[in-house]
Amino acid sequence: MKLRYWTVRAVPSANSITTIGIGVIVEDMATGEIAARFKKDSSQLAYMESQQSIMRLADELEQHVVHLACQHHRHSIGHELSVNGYLASLMDYWNNMLIIDEPKQVDSTSIEQATQLLFVTLIGDEHYLEHSQLEIQARDMVKATYRRHKQLEKNMYLPASVDVDGFEIPLNLVIIKNANVFELNSVFSFESLHPQETISMVEAWTLKIDKLRTKGGRLHTDNHVISLAKDTDITAVYWPPKTPRQHEVFDSVTVPWAGLGITDIPLAETDEHAGELAKRLDQ
């Protein structure tokens, strides 16, 4: 199905030149069905002068979206004011304390899945993006293993991220030699007590990799800005699942990886992979 979506940003103060994303609104272009998701944790906006006002307006906007959804079900929105026009009028009413960006389009199998993925990908959520202790430990172990190989140590860069069509892909590390990118490295833990969070996070990452494969991207490190080819080597090292449910999650979310050319490596096999990668750099 084809969907139209709007991102919602908050302006920290009247003189601020920066904004922070707080929510997404999604509309099914065929049926007019509407869904939305907004940040609920006001502590994320603690540094803003108008924190409480912004949270109040976000709640108010969410109620307007609920109203729009109800209007859709009663077929009484009318043709004179589109959803886009309605949202624009709200922004004017709030003196641009909340900014509703111009709509964009995306394809998805369901509006619920799209709303979830767009929120996690574009807005972020402390509940979903918080790294588990196992994942932090796995990241450190991968870096330590790579550093044991001299060729990798001197050509390893971190922190690093990739920009793909406005989406950011944070990386554990990258291997660059003579301005050639040999590997983009990400790390995941599938031994998680919160399977839905793992699904959301990995699916969002995979969606970004899909965009990289389609459009290419730009790699940013402290020392480099490099245009990435669509076939850049991508490695996902993972802390393996243990329980049956964790294995189900792993099997489900990694299905697209082979088709996207993502090399998945169990944490225990990192040293073997690092050795092979070091040999490539020697050639």
N, C-alpha and C positions, 0 to 999 in steps of 0.2 A: 504494500500500500504506500501511497505517496503522502507525506506529512509535511506540514508547515510548522516551524517552531520559532519562538522568540526567546532570547536570553534577557534576563532582568539583572540590572546592575544598580548598586547603591552608590551614591556620592557621599564620601565621608564628611565633607563640610562645604560650606558655600564657596570657598576659594580653592577647593581641591581640584587638582588636575588628574587625579587617579580615581579609579572606581574599583569595586569588588563585586564579583558575581554572586547573586543570592538565589537565583531560581531560573527555571525554564517553563515555558508554556507551549503546549503542542496541540495542533489541530489536524484531524484527519481531513484532507482536502476533498475527499469524495463524499463523506457523510456529515461533516461538520462537527463530529465528536471532539471534545476538548478535554485535555488533562494537563496537570501541572505538578511541579514539586518545588518547594522552597526550603531554604535553610531554616532550622528551628532553634539552633544554639546561638543565643545572643552573645556568648562569650567570644565568638569569632569576630565580633564587631566591636570589641571592648575599646579599641583605640579610637573609634569614631566619636566625634563630638555629639552627633545626633543619633547615637545607638538606639535609644528607646523609640525615637520617632520613626527610624527606619524599620525596626521590627514591627511597629504598629502598622505602618504603611504596607509592609510585606503581607501581614495578616489580612489587611483590608483588600489588597490586590487578590489574594487567594480567594477571598469571599466573592469578589467580582467574577473570578474565573468559575467558581461554583455556580454563580448566577447565570453566567453565559452557558454553562453546560445544561442547566435546567431549562433555559430559554430554547436551547437546541432541541431538547426532548419534547418541548411543547410547540415547536415549529413557529416561534413567535419573535425571532430576532428581527426578521424583515430584511429587505434588500437595501434599505437606505443607509444602513450602518454596518459595515463588515466588522469581523473580529479585529482586524488590524486597525480600522478606524476607531473602534471602541477603546482599544488599548492606548492608542495615540491620544485620545481625549483625556484619559486618566492621567497620562504623563504630564499633560499641560496643567491639569487640575492640581497636581502635586508639585508644581514648579520645578520639575525635573530633579527632585530629590531621589526619585527612582527613575532610571533610564531603561526603557524597553527598546531593545535594538530592532533594526529592520529584520523582517522575517527571512528565514532561509528554508531550504527544503532538504528532506532526507527520506530515504526509503527504509521501510522496516516491515516486519511481519505482524507487529501489533503496536498500538499506541502506548500501551503500558510499558512494553520492553523499550521502546524508543525513549520514553520519558525518563526511565531509569538510566539508560546508557548515556543520554545527553546530559543528564544532571551530573553523573559521576565523571564524565569526560570533560565537560565544559565548566562546571561549577566546582565540583569536588565536595567532599563531605568528610569531616574528621572521623566519622564512624567507619567510612569505607576506605579512606586513604591511610589510616593509621597502620604502620607496619608492626606486625607481630614481632615478639622477641626472637622467634625462630627465623623469621625473614631477615632481621637485622644481623643475627648470628651468621646466617647463610651468606649474606653479602660480604661480611668481613672475612669469612672463610675463603670465598672465591677470590677476593683481592689478595689475600695472603698467599694463596696457591699460585696465582699468576706471578706474584713478585718473586717466587722461587725460581722462575725462569728468566734469565738475564735479558733475553730479547724482549720479553713481554714487559718486564719492569721498566725498561728505558723507553718503551713506546706506549705505555699505558697512561691514559688521561682520565681524570675525574676531578670534580664532578663534570658531568656532561649531559646534554639534552638535545633532542631533535625537534625541530619545528616542522610540522607537516600540515600545510593548508590551515594554519592558525591553531592547530592542536599541538600540545607539547608532550613529548615522550621522555620522561626522566629515565636515565640509564644508571646502571651500577658502575660501569666503566666502558671505555672504548679503547681499541688498539689502533693506533695510527702510525704509519711509517712513511716518511717522504711524501706527506700529504695524501697518502692512500689509506683509506679506511679498511682495515682487515676484519674488524668485528664490532658490532654493537651488542653490548651484554646487559641483559636484565635478569633479575633473580626473583623467584616466587617461592612461597611456602604453601604447600597443599595439606600440611598437617595443621588444620585449622578447626577451631570449635564453632566457627561461624561460616558455614558453607555458602550461604547466600552472598555474604560480603566478598568471599573469594571469587565466586562466579562473576559478580559485578565488576570487580577490579580487573580480573584477567580478561573478561570480554571487552572492557573498555580499552585495555592495552592492545588486544588483538585487532579491534576496530581501527586503531591508529596505525598499526602495522599494515593493515590492508590499504589504508590511504597512502602510506609510504610506498607500497608496492605499485600503486596506481599512478601516483603523481611525483614520486621522489620527495626529497626534503632537504633541510639544511641542518648540519650538525654544529652545535655550539659548545666549545670548551673555553677554558681560560685563555688558550693560546691559538685557537683555530675557529674559523667559520668556513665550513666545507660543504659544498653541494653534494648531496648523496644520490647515487644511482638507485634506480628502482630495485636492482638485484643485490644491494649491499648485504653482506653476511650478517645475520641476526641470530644470536644465541640466547636461549632461555634456560638458565640453570634453575633447578627446583629441588626444594626439600620435599622428599616423596611423601605421598599420603600413607596413612596407616589403616584407618577404619574403612569398612565397606562404603560408607557414605562419602568419605574423602576420596576414595578410588572412583566412585561414580562421578563426582565433581571433576576430578582430573580427566577422566575419559571423555567427559562431555565438552569441557572448555578447550581442550587441546585438539579437538577434531580438525579445526581449520588450519592448524599450524603447518602441517606437511604441505598443503596446497599453497601456503604463503612463503614457503622456503625457510621456515623457522627451525633451527636445530635445537631440539630439547635434550638436556643433559641432566641426569640425576646428580645430585651434589657429590656423591661418592666417586663419580667418574670425572670430576673436574680436572684433576691432575693429568689424567691421560689426554683429555681434550687440550689442556694448556700446552702439553708437550708437543702435540701435533701442530698446534697453532704457532708455537715458537719455531718449529722447523720451516713452516711456510715463510716466516719473516727472514729466515736465513738464506732462502733461495734467491 
